[in-house]
Amino acid sequence: MNDFPEHFFDTQMSREKFLKLSKFIYDNYGIKMPDNKQIMLEGRLHKRLKVNNIPTLDEYCDFVFSEKGQQIELIHMIDVVTTNKTDFFREPHHFDFLKKYLDTYTPPLLKIWSAGCSSGEEPYTLSMVLQEYKQTRPQFDFSILATDLSTRILKQAITAVYSEKTVEVIPLALKQKYLLKSKDRKNPTVRINKILRQKISFQRINFMDKEYAVVGDFDVVFCRNVLIYFDKQTQESVINKLCSKLKPNGFLFLGHSESISGLNVPLKQLEPTVYQKI
Ligand SMILES: C[S@@+](CC[C@H](N)C(=O)[O-])C[C@H]1O[C@@H](n2cnc3c(N)ncnc32)[C@H](O)[C@@H]1O
């Protein structure tokens, strides 16, 4: 694959290149890259050296900023720069909140946006929970839009294939109903079934876009464990743009360590990490 032996790749970046690249990442994707993230960034970019057969990170940097690099490498650089940690049924109290709300008011079509959906565990959990809810309320329906910046992670999400380990957290009854087992005994995986998959459409959206090119107003936006990567100013701007896509009285769910404290946004808090548009 590459001509250079493993030890040949220089895994350190000069200060000048780090500052240039971290500013580019911040300006274009909102992701903070302070000095203490340099080693992490170097580690993540290391794999791109091998793929591109470039021996040093400084040369890789030059490549990324070249015309060719902007065309063919940028997209892969973003894939390694983003942190995609996620889980099925992560922060489960949010799904309980949603069901309780639906008991008080059940719209004919609930529209949800999973913003920063990573590899799909969040939108598929929503699909599972809402499909269950629908069983006893045939007049109720839902649709989910799932978006992310990383094309690699979106492709993974669309495939809807997960390891046995990843789906361990899903209750057995739901696994039996909604997961299809692979026949490959050596590499046992599961796939989310069509009923859940067809409720979700996937799209690439960068939170730094001036306006979000998504269709329609949403009843609910999940934007969990994304804002932690942004500074206050970016958080405020992103939340305001998300709110512009929420219906009046619609809900915004944030991650466990995120809040709107100190931000000028049209939301009131209902519970920790659960907000309603005002
Ligand atoms: C840690 S994951 C959170 C996944 C899921 N929401 C959860 O809570 O489990 C954060 C996701 O935000 C995405 N992200 C980071 N910066 C972004 C940006 N500027 N625009 C859109 N998505 C972004 C990343 O690609 C990543 O998949």
The ligand as an SDF file (V2000), in Angstrom:
LIG
                    3D

 27 29  0  0  0  0  0  0  0  0999 V2000
  -19.9020   12.5010   20.2150 C   0  0  0  0  0  0  0  0  0  0  0  0
  -20.8760   12.3810   18.7720 S   0  0  0  0  0  0  0  0  0  0  0  0
  -22.5130   12.4560   19.4610 C   0  0  0  0  0  0  0  0  0  0  0  0
  -23.4340   11.4240   18.8630 C   0  0  0  0  0  0  0  0  0  0  0  0
  -24.8360   11.3730   19.4470 C   0  0  0  0  0  0  0  0  0  0  0  0
  -25.5290   12.6100   19.2950 N   0  0  0  0  0  0  0  0  0  0  0  0
  -24.7910   10.9520   20.9010 C   0  0  0  0  0  0  0  0  0  0  0  0
  -25.0330   11.7820   21.7940 O   0  0  0  0  0  0  0  0  0  0  0  0
  -24.5060    9.7850   21.1760 O   0  0  0  0  0  0  0  0  0  0  0  0
  -20.6630   14.0270   18.0810 C   0  0  0  0  0  0  0  0  0  0  0  0
  -20.9920   14.0940   16.5930 C   0  0  0  0  0  0  0  0  0  0  0  0
  -21.0190   15.4740   16.1880 O   0  0  0  0  0  0  0  0  0  0  0  0
  -20.5140   15.5730   14.8760 C   0  0  0  0  0  0  0  0  0  0  0  0
  -20.0350   16.9440   14.5980 N   0  0  0  0  0  0  0  0  0  0  0  0
  -18.9380   17.5620   15.0870 C   0  0  0  0  0  0  0  0  0  0  0  0
  -18.8060   18.7840   14.5550 N   0  0  0  0  0  0  0  0  0  0  0  0
  -19.8530   18.9500   13.6980 C   0  0  0  0  0  0  0  0  0  0  0  0
  -20.2620   20.0100   12.8270 C   0  0  0  0  0  0  0  0  0  0  0  0
  -19.5680   21.1420   12.7170 N   0  0  0  0  0  0  0  0  0  0  0  0
  -21.3840   19.8140   12.1020 N   0  0  0  0  0  0  0  0  0  0  0  0
  -22.1050   18.6680   12.1940 C   0  0  0  0  0  0  0  0  0  0  0  0
  -21.7600   17.6230   12.9970 N   0  0  0  0  0  0  0  0  0  0  0  0
  -20.6410   17.7660   13.7350 C   0  0  0  0  0  0  0  0  0  0  0  0
  -19.3930   14.5460   14.8520 C   0  0  0  0  0  0  0  0  0  0  0  0
  -19.0830   14.1260   13.5330 O   0  0  0  0  0  0  0  0  0  0  0  0
  -19.9250   13.4220   15.7360 C   0  0  0  0  0  0  0  0  0  0  0  0
  -20.4760   12.3640   14.9860 O   0  0  0  0  0  0  0  0  0  0  0  0
  1  2  1  0
  2  3  1  0
  2 10  1  0
  3  4  1  0
  4  5  1  0
  5  6  1  0
  5  7  1  0
  7  8  2  0
  7  9  1  0
 10 11  1  0
 11 12  1  0
 11 26  1  0
 12 13  1  0
 13 14  1  0
 13 24  1  0
 14 15  1  0
 14 23  1  0
 15 16  2  0
 16 17  1  0
 17 18  1  0
 17 23  2  0
 18 19  1  0
 18 20  2  0
 20 21  1  0
 21 22  2  0
 22 23  1  0
 24 25  1  0
 24 26  1  0
 26 27  1  0
M  CHG  2   2   1   9  -1
M  END
$$$$
